[in-house]
Amino acid sequence: MMATMLAAVTFHLLNTGGEGFPLAVVSQHSYNFELAAMYVLVLAFFGVNGAGKYSVDEQVLGGELNLYQAGIDKVFGEE
């Protein structure tokens, strides 16, 4: 998803340029790349930090790493 949004940011910047970012007044008062850039930043944050200790993943499954380890143990027959 982050790669898709990064491609969208690149597409908009190649199409319209920087549009005078950050101080210009642009049509419709919105930069074309703004929303896609926000998605890139949010997805990068969660990619680096993880979902957190209050996430459903952590509360129900004991965390992502424990889930993966349990799957590996089932495949290789380790207990």
N, CA, C and O atoms as a Maestro MAE file, in Angstrom:
{
 s_m_m2io_version
 :::
 2.0.0
}

f_m_ct {
 s_m_title
 :::
 protein
 m_atom[316] {
  # First column is atom index #
  i_m_mmod_type
  r_m_x_coord
  r_m_y_coord
  r_m_z_coord
  i_m_residue_number
  s_m_chain_name
  s_m_pdb_residue_name
  s_m_pdb_atom_name
  i_m_atomic_number
  :::
  1 25 0.829 -1.189 0.000 1 A "MET " " N  " 7
  2 3 0.000 0.000 0.000 1 A "MET " " CA " 6
  3 2 0.877 1.258 0.000 1 A "MET " " C  " 6
  4 15 0.591 2.238 -0.688 1 A "MET " " O  " 8
  5 25 1.955 1.198 0.796 2 A "MET " " N  " 7
  6 3 2.824 2.372 0.850 2 A "MET " " CA " 6
  7 2 3.492 2.620 -0.501 2 A "MET " " C  " 6
  8 15 3.662 3.768 -0.910 2 A "MET " " O  " 8
  9 25 3.868 1.546 -1.192 3 A "ALA " " N  " 7
  10 3 4.485 1.706 -2.509 3 A "ALA " " CA " 6
  11 2 3.500 2.312 -3.503 3 A "ALA " " C  " 6
  12 15 3.884 3.124 -4.345 3 A "ALA " " O  " 8
  13 25 2.228 1.918 -3.407 4 A "THR " " N  " 7
  14 3 1.197 2.476 -4.285 4 A "THR " " CA " 6
  15 2 1.031 3.970 -4.036 4 A "THR " " C  " 6
  16 15 0.948 4.752 -4.983 4 A "THR " " O  " 8
  17 25 0.983 4.367 -2.776 5 A "MET " " N  " 7
  18 3 0.834 5.777 -2.446 5 A "MET " " CA " 6
  19 2 2.074 6.577 -2.819 5 A "MET " " C  " 6
  20 15 1.969 7.733 -3.228 5 A "MET " " O  " 8
  21 25 3.256 5.962 -2.680 6 A "LEU " " N  " 7
  22 3 4.486 6.625 -3.091 6 A "LEU " " CA " 6
  23 2 4.489 6.840 -4.606 6 A "LEU " " C  " 6
  24 15 4.955 7.872 -5.090 6 A "LEU " " O  " 8
  25 25 3.970 5.869 -5.346 7 A "ALA " " N  " 7
  26 3 3.832 6.029 -6.795 7 A "ALA " " CA " 6
  27 2 2.847 7.149 -7.124 7 A "ALA " " C  " 6
  28 15 3.049 7.893 -8.083 7 A "ALA " " O  " 8
  29 25 1.780 7.270 -6.329 8 A "ALA " " N  " 7
  30 3 0.804 8.340 -6.549 8 A "ALA " " CA " 6
  31 2 1.429 9.708 -6.288 8 A "ALA " " C  " 6
  32 15 1.198 10.649 -7.047 8 A "ALA " " O  " 8
  33 25 2.213 9.822 -5.225 9 A "VAL " " N  " 7
  34 3 2.896 11.086 -4.937 9 A "VAL " " CA " 6
  35 2 3.835 11.440 -6.079 9 A "VAL " " C  " 6
  36 15 3.860 12.581 -6.540 9 A "VAL " " O  " 8
  37 25 4.608 10.460 -6.536 10 A "THR " " N  " 7
  38 3 5.539 10.686 -7.643 10 A "THR " " CA " 6
  39 2 4.796 11.106 -8.901 10 A "THR " " C  " 6
  40 15 5.218 12.032 -9.594 10 A "THR " " O  " 8
  41 25 3.685 10.429 -9.201 11 A "PHE " " N  " 7
  42 3 2.875 10.764 -10.377 11 A "PHE " " CA " 6
  43 2 2.397 12.214 -10.306 11 A "PHE " " C  " 6
  44 15 2.516 12.961 -11.278 11 A "PHE " " O  " 8
  45 25 1.855 12.608 -9.152 12 A "HIS " " N  " 7
  46 3 1.342 13.969 -9.016 12 A "HIS " " CA " 6
  47 2 2.463 15.003 -9.100 12 A "HIS " " C  " 6
  48 15 2.292 16.051 -9.721 12 A "HIS " " O  " 8
  49 25 3.594 14.719 -8.486 13 A "LEU " " N  " 7
  50 3 4.700 15.680 -8.544 13 A "LEU " " CA " 6
  51 2 5.265 15.804 -9.957 13 A "LEU " " C  " 6
  52 15 5.654 16.896 -10.370 13 A "LEU " " O  " 8
  53 25 5.313 14.702 -10.699 14 A "LEU " " N  " 7
  54 3 5.789 14.770 -12.083 14 A "LEU " " CA " 6
  55 2 4.782 15.480 -12.976 14 A "LEU " " C  " 6
  56 15 5.165 16.169 -13.921 14 A "LEU " " O  " 8
  57 25 3.490 15.314 -12.681 15 A "ASN " " N  " 7
  58 3 2.430 15.942 -13.475 15 A "ASN " " CA " 6
  59 2 2.296 17.432 -13.218 15 A "ASN " " C  " 6
  60 15 2.191 18.219 -14.159 15 A "ASN " " O  " 8
  61 25 2.300 17.821 -11.954 16 A "THR " " N  " 7
  62 3 1.977 19.204 -11.608 16 A "THR " " CA " 6
  63 2 3.144 19.966 -11.005 16 A "THR " " C  " 6
  64 15 3.047 21.175 -10.799 16 A "THR " " O  " 8
  65 25 4.240 19.287 -10.721 17 A "GLY " " N  " 7
  66 3 5.363 19.938 -10.060 17 A "GLY " " CA " 6
  67 2 5.048 20.154 -8.591 17 A "GLY " " C  " 6
  68 15 4.090 19.589 -8.062 17 A "GLY " " O  " 8
  69 25 5.847 20.965 -7.941 18 A "GLY " " N  " 7
  70 3 5.654 21.223 -6.517 18 A "GLY " " CA " 6
  71 2 4.485 22.137 -6.212 18 A "GLY " " C  " 6
  72 15 4.098 22.277 -5.052 18 A "GLY " " O  " 8
  73 25 3.914 22.764 -7.231 19 A "GLU " " N  " 7
  74 3 2.773 23.676 -7.100 19 A "GLU " " CA " 6
  75 2 3.041 24.793 -6.096 19 A "GLU " " C  " 6
  76 15 2.113 25.281 -5.451 19 A "GLU " " O  " 8
  77 25 4.291 25.196 -5.960 20 A "GLY " " N  " 7
  78 3 4.623 26.273 -5.039 20 A "GLY " " CA " 6
  79 2 4.585 25.872 -3.583 20 A "GLY " " C  " 6
  80 15 4.480 26.730 -2.706 20 A "GLY " " O  " 8
  81 25 4.670 24.576 -3.309 21 A "PHE " " N  " 7
  82 3 4.614 24.077 -1.935 21 A "PHE " " CA " 6
  83 2 5.702 24.731 -1.116 21 A "PHE " " C  " 6
  84 15 6.809 24.850 -1.640 21 A "PHE " " O  " 8
  85 25 5.506 25.160 0.093 22 A "PRO " " N  " 7
  86 3 4.318 25.091 0.933 22 A "PRO " " CA " 6
  87 2 3.530 26.396 1.013 22 A "PRO " " C  " 6
  88 15 2.490 26.430 1.670 22 A "PRO " " O  " 8
  89 25 3.985 27.470 0.371 23 A "LEU " " N  " 7
  90 3 3.369 28.780 0.629 23 A "LEU " " CA " 6
  91 2 2.446 29.292 -0.461 23 A "LEU " " C  " 6
  92 15 1.822 30.339 -0.283 23 A "LEU " " O  " 8
  93 25 2.337 28.598 -1.576 24 A "ALA " " N  " 7
  94 3 1.503 29.092 -2.673 24 A "ALA " " CA " 6
  95 2 0.027 28.847 -2.391 24 A "ALA " " C  " 6
  96 15 -0.338 27.926 -1.661 24 A "ALA " " O  " 8
  97 25 -0.816 29.692 -2.984 25 A "VAL " " N  " 7
  98 3 -2.265 29.472 -2.935 25 A "VAL " " CA " 6
  99 2 -2.628 28.799 -4.254 25 A "VAL " " C  " 6
  100 15 -2.528 29.404 -5.321 25 A "VAL " " O  " 8
  101 25 -3.049 27.543 -4.169 26 A "VAL " " N  " 7
  102 3 -3.343 26.772 -5.376 26 A "VAL " " CA " 6
  103 2 -4.845 26.688 -5.579 26 A "VAL " " C  " 6
  104 15 -5.623 26.972 -4.668 26 A "VAL " " O  " 8
  105 25 -5.247 26.293 -6.786 27 A "SER " " N  " 7
  106 3 -6.675 26.173 -7.068 27 A "SER " " CA " 6
  107 2 -7.298 25.131 -6.158 27 A "SER " " C  " 6
  108 15 -6.685 24.099 -5.886 27 A "SER " " O  " 8
  109 25 -8.476 25.383 -5.697 28 A "GLN " " N  " 7
  110 3 -9.220 24.519 -4.777 28 A "GLN " " CA " 6
  111 2 -8.504 24.381 -3.438 28 A "GLN " " C  " 6
  112 15 -8.883 23.547 -2.615 28 A "GLN " " O  " 8
  113 25 -7.475 25.189 -3.214 29 A "HIS " " N  " 7
  114 3 -6.740 25.237 -1.943 29 A "HIS " " CA " 6
  115 2 -6.277 23.865 -1.472 29 A "HIS " " C  " 6
  116 15 -6.303 23.570 -0.278 29 A "HIS " " O  " 8
  117 25 -5.854 23.030 -2.418 30 A "SER " " N  " 7
  118 3 -5.375 21.696 -2.067 30 A "SER " " CA " 6
  119 2 -4.294 21.281 -3.065 30 A "SER " " C  " 6
  120 15 -4.480 21.356 -4.280 30 A "SER " " O  " 8
  121 25 -3.165 20.842 -2.518 31 A "TYR " " N  " 7
  122 3 -2.113 20.296 -3.372 31 A "TYR " " CA " 6
  123 2 -2.530 18.897 -3.813 31 A "TYR " " C  " 6
  124 15 -3.102 18.148 -3.021 31 A "TYR " " O  " 8
  125 25 -2.254 18.535 -5.061 32 A "ASN " " N  " 7
  126 3 -2.685 17.242 -5.590 32 A "ASN " " CA " 6
  127 2 -2.032 16.062 -4.875 32 A "ASN " " C  " 6
  128 15 -2.645 15.001 -4.751 32 A "ASN " " O  " 8
  129 25 -0.807 16.231 -4.407 33 A "PHE " " N  " 7
  130 3 -0.076 15.122 -3.799 33 A "PHE " " CA " 6
  131 2 -0.311 15.003 -2.295 33 A "PHE " " C  " 6
  132 15 0.198 14.080 -1.659 33 A "PHE " " O  " 8
  133 25 -1.071 15.924 -1.728 34 A "GLU " " N  " 7
  134 3 -1.189 16.039 -0.273 34 A "GLU " " CA " 6
  135 2 -1.741 14.781 0.413 34 A "GLU " " C  " 6
  136 15 -1.148 14.301 1.379 34 A "GLU " " O  " 8
  137 25 -2.853 14.250 -0.065 35 A "LEU " " N  " 7
  138 3 -3.479 13.095 0.575 35 A "LEU " " CA " 6
  139 2 -2.610 11.844 0.438 35 A "LEU " " C  " 6
  140 15 -2.432 11.101 1.403 35 A "LEU " " O  " 8
  141 25 -2.079 11.615 -0.743 36 A "ALA " " N  " 7
  142 3 -1.218 10.445 -0.943 36 A "ALA " " CA " 6
  143 2 0.044 10.543 -0.086 36 A "ALA " " C  " 6
  144 15 0.513 9.530 0.433 36 A "ALA " " O  " 8
  145 25 0.596 11.738 0.069 37 A "ALA " " N  " 7
  146 3 1.783 11.917 0.908 37 A "ALA " " CA " 6
  147 2 1.463 11.633 2.368 37 A "ALA " " C  " 6
  148 15 2.285 11.064 3.087 37 A "ALA " " O  " 8
  149 25 0.263 12.029 2.814 38 A "MET " " N  " 7
  150 3 -0.138 11.740 4.191 38 A "MET " " CA " 6
  151 2 -0.256 10.240 4.408 38 A "MET " " C  " 6
  152 15 0.166 9.729 5.446 38 A "MET " " O  " 8
  153 25 -0.822 9.530 3.442 39 A "TYR " " N  " 7
  154 3 -0.910 8.071 3.542 39 A "TYR " " CA " 6
  155 2 0.474 7.434 3.625 39 A "TYR " " C  " 6
  156 15 0.677 6.505 4.407 39 A "TYR " " O  " 8
  157 25 1.425 7.917 2.834 40 A "VAL " " N  " 7
  158 3 2.788 7.384 2.877 40 A "VAL " " CA " 6
  159 2 3.375 7.555 4.273 40 A "VAL " " C  " 6
  160 15 3.982 6.627 4.808 40 A "VAL " " O  " 8
  161 25 3.199 8.727 4.861 41 A "LEU " " N  " 7
  162 3 3.752 8.980 6.197 41 A "LEU " " CA " 6
  163 2 3.095 8.116 7.261 41 A "LEU " " C  " 6
  164 15 3.781 7.577 8.129 41 A "LEU " " O  " 8
  165 25 1.770 7.976 7.206 42 A "VAL " " N  " 7
  166 3 1.062 7.163 8.206 42 A "VAL " " CA " 6
  167 2 1.435 5.690 8.062 42 A "VAL " " C  " 6
  168 15 1.683 5.016 9.063 42 A "VAL " " O  " 8
  169 25 1.478 5.187 6.842 43 A "LEU " " N  " 7
  170 3 1.836 3.788 6.623 43 A "LEU " " CA " 6
  171 2 3.293 3.518 7.002 43 A "LEU " " C  " 6
  172 15 3.611 2.441 7.506 43 A "LEU " " O  " 8
  173 25 4.171 4.479 6.763 44 A "ALA " " N  " 7
  174 3 5.567 4.317 7.180 44 A "ALA " " CA " 6
  175 2 5.666 4.278 8.701 44 A "ALA " " C  " 6
  176 15 6.435 3.494 9.257 44 A "ALA " " O  " 8
  177 25 4.884 5.128 9.374 45 A "PHE " " N  " 7
  178 3 4.892 5.135 10.834 45 A "PHE " " CA " 6
  179 2 4.481 3.775 11.386 45 A "PHE " " C  " 6
  180 15 5.166 3.218 12.244 45 A "PHE " " O  " 8
  181 25 3.356 3.236 10.893 46 A "PHE " " N  " 7
  182 3 2.901 1.937 11.387 46 A "PHE " " CA " 6
  183 2 3.827 0.811 10.943 46 A "PHE " " C  " 6
  184 15 3.971 -0.182 11.656 46 A "PHE " " O  " 8
  185 25 4.448 0.947 9.791 47 A "GLY " " N  " 7
  186 3 5.403 -0.060 9.345 47 A "GLY " " CA " 6
  187 2 6.621 -0.135 10.244 47 A "GLY " " C  " 6
  188 15 7.154 -1.220 10.478 47 A "GLY " " O  " 8
  189 25 7.065 1.000 10.748 48 A "VAL " " N  " 7
  190 3 8.237 1.035 11.610 48 A "VAL " " CA " 6
  191 2 7.877 0.697 13.058 48 A "VAL " " C  " 6
  192 15 8.595 -0.053 13.720 48 A "VAL " " O  " 8
  193 25 6.774 1.249 13.543 49 A "ASN " " N  " 7
  194 3 6.427 1.102 14.959 49 A "ASN " " CA " 6
  195 2 5.537 -0.079 15.285 49 A "ASN " " C  " 6
  196 15 5.474 -0.484 16.446 49 A "ASN " " O  " 8
  197 25 4.862 -0.636 14.330 50 A "GLY " " N  " 7
  198 3 3.922 -1.717 14.602 50 A "GLY " " CA " 6
  199 2 2.576 -1.164 15.050 50 A "GLY " " C  " 6
  200 15 2.389 0.050 15.136 50 A "GLY " " O  " 8
  201 25 1.654 -2.053 15.330 51 A "ALA " " N  " 7
  202 3 0.298 -1.630 15.657 51 A "ALA " " CA " 6
  203 2 0.161 -1.132 17.083 51 A "ALA " " C  " 6
  204 15 -0.723 -0.321 17.363 51 A "ALA " " O  " 8
  205 25 1.002 -1.588 17.985 52 A "GLY " " N  " 7
  206 3 0.953 -1.115 19.362 52 A "GLY " " CA " 6
  207 2 0.373 -2.142 20.309 52 A "GLY " " C  " 6
  208 15 -0.207 -3.143 19.887 52 A "GLY " " O  " 8
  209 25 0.536 -1.882 21.595 53 A "LYS " " N  " 7
  210 3 0.143 -2.866 22.595 53 A "LYS " " CA " 6
  211 2 -1.361 -2.951 22.802 53 A "LYS " " C  " 6
  212 15 -1.833 -3.917 23.403 53 A "LYS " " O  " 8
  213 25 -2.129 -1.979 22.328 54 A "TYR " " N  " 7
  214 3 -3.581 -2.014 22.481 54 A "TYR " " CA " 6
  215 2 -4.300 -2.488 21.217 54 A "TYR " " C  " 6
  216 15 -5.526 -2.409 21.140 54 A "TYR " " O  " 8
  217 25 -3.562 -2.970 20.243 55 A "SER " " N  " 7
  218 3 -4.176 -3.426 19.000 55 A "SER " " CA " 6
  219 2 -4.897 -4.754 19.204 55 A "SER " " C  " 6
  220 15 -4.595 -5.497 20.138 55 A "SER " " O  " 8
  221 25 -5.838 -5.041 18.336 56 A "VAL " " N  " 7
  222 3 -6.567 -6.314 18.397 56 A "VAL " " CA " 6
  223 2 -5.591 -7.469 18.221 56 A "VAL " " C  " 6
  224 15 -5.714 -8.499 18.884 56 A "VAL " " O  " 8
  225 25 -4.637 -7.298 17.341 57 A "ASP " " N  " 7
  226 3 -3.618 -8.325 17.104 57 A "ASP " " CA " 6
  227 2 -2.894 -8.679 18.402 57 A "ASP " " C  " 6
  228 15 -2.713 -9.855 18.718 57 A "ASP " " O  " 8
  229 25 -2.494 -7.686 19.129 58 A "GLU " " N  " 7
  230 3 -1.755 -7.919 20.367 58 A "GLU " " CA " 6
  231 2 -2.650 -8.525 21.449 58 A "GLU " " C  " 6
  232 15 -2.223 -9.431 22.165 58 A "GLU " " O  " 8
  233 25 -3.875 -8.039 21.572 59 A "GLN " " N  " 7
  234 3 -4.769 -8.489 22.630 59 A "GLN " " CA " 6
  235 2 -5.307 -9.899 22.389 59 A "GLN " " C  " 6
  236 15 -5.409 -10.686 23.330 59 A "GLN " " O  " 8
  237 25 -5.650 -10.226 21.147 60 A "VAL " " N  " 7
  238 3 -6.276 -11.517 20.851 60 A "VAL " " CA " 6
  239 2 -5.239 -12.594 20.543 60 A "VAL " " C  " 6
  240 15 -5.341 -13.713 21.046 60 A "VAL " " O  " 8
  241 25 -4.250 -12.268 19.728 61 A "LEU " " N  " 7
  242 3 -3.298 -13.274 19.248 61 A "LEU " " CA " 6
  243 2 -1.957 -13.230 19.955 61 A "LEU " " C  " 6
  244 15 -1.105 -14.079 19.692 61 A "LEU " " O  " 8
  245 25 -1.744 -12.280 20.836 62 A "GLY " " N  " 7
  246 3 -0.481 -12.197 21.551 62 A "GLY " " CA " 6
  247 2 0.625 -11.522 20.772 62 A "GLY " " C  " 6
  248 15 1.793 -11.619 21.148 62 A "GLY " " O  " 8
  249 25 0.288 -10.855 19.716 63 A "GLY " " N  " 7
  250 3 1.279 -10.132 18.927 63 A "GLY " " CA " 6
  251 2 1.624 -10.835 17.633 63 A "GLY " " C  " 6
  252 15 1.475 -12.050 17.501 63 A "GLY " " O  " 8
  253 25 2.084 -10.053 16.690 64 A "GLU " " N  " 7
  254 3 2.374 -10.556 15.348 64 A "GLU " " CA " 6
  255 2 3.508 -11.576 15.357 64 A "GLU " " C  " 6
  256 15 3.421 -12.596 14.674 64 A "GLU " " O  " 8
  257 25 4.556 -11.323 16.108 65 A "LEU " " N  " 7
  258 3 5.696 -12.248 16.127 65 A "LEU " " CA " 6
  259 2 5.309 -13.596 16.718 65 A "LEU " " C  " 6
  260 15 5.757 -14.636 16.233 65 A "LEU " " O  " 8
  261 25 4.481 -13.590 17.761 66 A "ASN " " N  " 7
  262 3 4.019 -14.854 18.340 66 A "ASN " " CA " 6
  263 2 3.151 -15.628 17.354 66 A "ASN " " C  " 6
  264 15 3.223 -16.855 17.288 66 A "ASN " " O  " 8
  265 25 2.337 -14.915 16.593 67 A "LEU " " N  " 7
  266 3 1.494 -15.561 15.580 67 A "LEU " " CA " 6
  267 2 2.358 -16.240 14.520 67 A "LEU " " C  " 6
  268 15 2.103 -17.387 14.153 67 A "LEU " " O  " 8
  269 25 3.377 -15.540 14.028 68 A "TYR " " N  " 7
  270 3 4.251 -16.117 13.012 68 A "TYR " " CA " 6
  271 2 5.029 -17.302 13.567 68 A "TYR " " C  " 6
  272 15 5.194 -18.315 12.887 68 A "TYR " " O  " 8
  273 25 5.503 -17.180 14.787 69 A "GLN " " N  " 7
  274 3 6.264 -18.268 15.404 69 A "GLN " " CA " 6
  275 2 5.394 -19.501 15.577 69 A "GLN " " C  " 6
  276 15 5.860 -20.620 15.360 69 A "GLN " " O  " 8
  277 25 4.130 -19.314 15.967 70 A "ALA " " N  " 7
  278 3 3.211 -20.448 16.108 70 A "ALA " " CA " 6
  279 2 2.990 -21.131 14.761 70 A "ALA " " C  " 6
  280 15 2.920 -22.358 14.694 70 A "ALA " " O  " 8
  281 25 2.882 -20.357 13.699 71 A "GLY " " N  " 7
  282 3 2.729 -20.937 12.363 71 A "GLY " " CA " 6
  283 2 3.942 -21.717 11.931 71 A "GLY " " C  " 6
  284 15 3.813 -22.795 11.350 71 A "GLY " " O  " 8
  285 25 5.126 -21.191 12.206 72 A "ILE " " N  " 7
  286 3 6.367 -21.898 11.867 72 A "ILE " " CA " 6
  287 2 6.478 -23.190 12.663 72 A "ILE " " C  " 6
  288 15 6.891 -24.222 12.134 72 A "ILE " " O  " 8
  289 25 6.107 -23.128 13.944 73 A "ASP " " N  " 7
  290 3 6.159 -24.321 14.784 73 A "ASP " " CA " 6
  291 2 5.213 -25.415 14.273 73 A "ASP " " C  " 6
  292 15 5.549 -26.598 14.325 73 A "ASP " " O  " 8
  293 25 4.036 -25.023 13.781 74 A "LYS " " N  " 7
  294 3 3.089 -25.996 13.238 74 A "LYS " " CA " 6
  295 2 3.642 -26.643 11.970 74 A "LYS " " C  " 6
  296 15 3.488 -27.847 11.766 74 A "LYS " " O  " 8
  297 25 4.277 -25.854 11.130 75 A "VAL " " N  " 7
  298 3 4.811 -26.371 9.862 75 A "VAL " " CA " 6
  299 2 5.949 -27.355 10.127 75 A "VAL " " C  " 6
  300 15 6.006 -28.420 9.511 75 A "VAL " " O  " 8
  301 25 6.848 -27.005 11.035 76 A "PHE " " N  " 7
  302 3 8.032 -27.835 11.274 76 A "PHE " " CA " 6
  303 2 7.852 -28.808 12.435 76 A "PHE " " C  " 6
  304 15 8.786 -29.534 12.777 76 A "PHE " " O  " 8
  305 25 6.670 -28.836 13.045 77 A "GLY " " N  " 7
  306 3 6.370 -29.823 14.075 77 A "GLY " " CA " 6
  307 2 7.035 -29.570 15.408 77 A "GLY " " C  " 6
  308 15 7.162 -30.494 16.210 77 A "GLY " " O  " 8
  309 25 7.462 -28.357 15.670 78 A "GLU " " N  " 7
  310 3 8.076 -28.056 16.958 78 A "GLU " " CA " 6
  311 2 7.002 -27.619 17.937 78 A "GLU " " C  " 6
  312 15 6.013 -27.002 17.543 78 A "GLU " " O  " 8
  313 25 7.184 -27.925 19.172 79 A "GLU " " N  " 7
  314 3 6.210 -27.548 20.202 79 A "GLU " " CA " 6
  315 2 6.766 -26.489 21.093 79 A "GLU " " C  " 6
  316 15 6.088 -26.045 22.020 79 A "GLU " " O  " 8
  :::
 }
 m_bond[315] {
  # First column is bond index #
  i_m_from
  i_m_to
  i_m_order
  :::
  1 1 2 1
  2 2 3 1
  3 3 4 2
  4 3 5 1
  5 5 6 1
  6 6 7 1
  7 7 8 2
  8 7 9 1
  9 9 10 1
  10 10 11 1
  11 11 12 2
  12 11 13 1
  13 13 14 1
  14 14 15 1
  15 15 16 2
  16 15 17 1
  17 17 18 1
  18 18 19 1
  19 19 20 2
  20 19 21 1
  21 21 22 1
  22 22 23 1
  23 23 24 2
  24 23 25 1
  25 25 26 1
  26 26 27 1
  27 27 28 2
  28 27 29 1
  29 29 30 1
  30 30 31 1
  31 31 32 2
  32 31 33 1
  33 33 34 1
  34 34 35 1
  35 35 36 2
  36 35 37 1
  37 37 38 1
  38 38 39 1
  39 39 40 2
  40 39 41 1
  41 41 42 1
  42 42 43 1
  43 43 44 2
  44 43 45 1
  45 45 46 1
  46 46 47 1
  47 47 48 2
  48 47 49 1
  49 49 50 1
  50 50 51 1
  51 51 52 2
  52 51 53 1
  53 53 54 1
  54 54 55 1
  55 55 56 2
  56 55 57 1
  57 57 58 1
  58 58 59 1
  59 59 60 2
  60 59 61 1
  61 61 62 1
  62 62 63 1
  63 63 64 2
  64 63 65 1
  65 65 66 1
  66 66 67 1
  67 67 68 2
  68 67 69 1
  69 69 70 1
  70 70 71 1
  71 71 72 2
  72 71 73 1
  73 73 74 1
  74 74 75 1
  75 75 76 2
  76 75 77 1
  77 77 78 1
  78 78 79 1
  79 79 80 2
  80 79 81 1
  81 81 82 1
  82 82 83 1
  83 83 84 2
  84 83 85 1
  85 85 86 1
  86 86 87 1
  87 87 88 2
  88 87 89 1
  89 89 90 1
  90 90 91 1
  91 91 92 2
  92 91 93 1
  93 93 94 1
  94 94 95 1
  95 95 96 2
  96 95 97 1
  97 97 98 1
  98 98 99 1
  99 99 100 2
  100 99 101 1
  101 101 102 1
  102 102 103 1
  103 103 104 2
  104 103 105 1
  105 105 106 1
  106 106 107 1
  107 107 108 2
  108 107 109 1
  109 109 110 1
  110 110 111 1
  111 111 112 2
  112 111 113 1
  113 113 114 1
  114 114 115 1
  115 115 116 2
  116 115 117 1
  117 117 118 1
  118 118 119 1
  119 119 120 2
  120 119 121 1
  121 121 122 1
  122 122 123 1
  123 123 124 2
  124 123 125 1
  125 125 126 1
  126 126 127 1
  127 127 128 2
  128 127 129 1
  129 129 130 1
  130 130 131 1
  131 131 132 2
  132 131 133 1
  133 133 134 1
  134 134 135 1
  135 135 136 2
  136 135 137 1
  137 137 138 1
  138 138 139 1
  139 139 140 2
  140 139 141 1
  141 141 142 1
  142 142 143 1
  143 143 144 2
  144 143 145 1
  145 145 146 1
  146 146 147 1
  147 147 148 2
  148 147 149 1
  149 149 150 1
  150 150 151 1
  151 151 152 2
  152 151 153 1
  153 153 154 1
  154 154 155 1
  155 155 156 2
  156 155 157 1
  157 157 158 1
  158 158 159 1
  159 159 160 2
  160 159 161 1
  161 161 162 1
  162 162 163 1
  163 163 164 2
  164 163 165 1
  165 165 166 1
  166 166 167 1
  167 167 168 2
  168 167 169 1
  169 169 170 1
  170 170 171 1
  171 171 172 2
  172 171 173 1
  173 173 174 1
  174 174 175 1
  175 175 176 2
  176 175 177 1
  177 177 178 1
  178 178 179 1
  179 179 180 2
  180 179 181 1
  181 181 182 1
  182 182 183 1
  183 183 184 2
  184 183 185 1
  185 185 186 1
  186 186 187 1
  187 187 188 2
  188 187 189 1
  189 189 190 1
  190 190 191 1
  191 191 192 2
  192 191 193 1
  193 193 194 1
  194 194 195 1
  195 195 196 2
  196 195 197 1
  197 197 198 1
  198 198 199 1
  199 199 200 2
  200 199 201 1
  201 201 202 1
  202 202 203 1
  203 203 204 2
  204 203 205 1
  205 205 206 1
  206 206 207 1
  207 207 208 2
  208 207 209 1
  209 209 210 1
  210 210 211 1
  211 211 212 2
  212 211 213 1
  213 213 214 1
  214 214 215 1
  215 215 216 2
  216 215 217 1
  217 217 218 1
  218 218 219 1
  219 219 220 2
  220 219 221 1
  221 221 222 1
  222 222 223 1
  223 223 224 2
  224 223 225 1
  225 225 226 1
  226 226 227 1
  227 227 228 2
  228 227 229 1
  229 229 230 1
  230 230 231 1
  231 231 232 2
  232 231 233 1
  233 233 234 1
  234 234 235 1
  235 235 236 2
  236 235 237 1
  237 237 238 1
  238 238 239 1
  239 239 240 2
  240 239 241 1
  241 241 242 1
  242 242 243 1
  243 243 244 2
  244 243 245 1
  245 245 246 1
  246 246 247 1
  247 247 248 2
  248 247 249 1
  249 249 250 1
  250 250 251 1
  251 251 252 2
  252 251 253 1
  253 253 254 1
  254 254 255 1
  255 255 256 2
  256 255 257 1
  257 257 258 1
  258 258 259 1
  259 259 260 2
  260 259 261 1
  261 261 262 1
  262 262 263 1
  263 263 264 2
  264 263 265 1
  265 265 266 1
  266 266 267 1
  267 267 268 2
  268 267 269 1
  269 269 270 1
  270 270 271 1
  271 271 272 2
  272 271 273 1
  273 273 274 1
  274 274 275 1
  275 275 276 2
  276 275 277 1
  277 277 278 1
  278 278 279 1
  279 279 280 2
  280 279 281 1
  281 281 282 1
  282 282 283 1
  283 283 284 2
  284 283 285 1
  285 285 286 1
  286 286 287 1
  287 287 288 2
  288 287 289 1
  289 289 290 1
  290 290 291 1
  291 291 292 2
  292 291 293 1
  293 293 294 1
  294 294 295 1
  295 295 296 2
  296 295 297 1
  297 297 298 1
  298 298 299 1
  299 299 300 2
  300 299 301 1
  301 301 302 1
  302 302 303 1
  303 303 304 2
  304 303 305 1
  305 305 306 1
  306 306 307 1
  307 307 308 2
  308 307 309 1
  309 309 310 1
  310 310 311 1
  311 311 312 2
  312 311 313 1
  313 313 314 1
  314 314 315 1
  315 315 316 2
  :::
 }
}
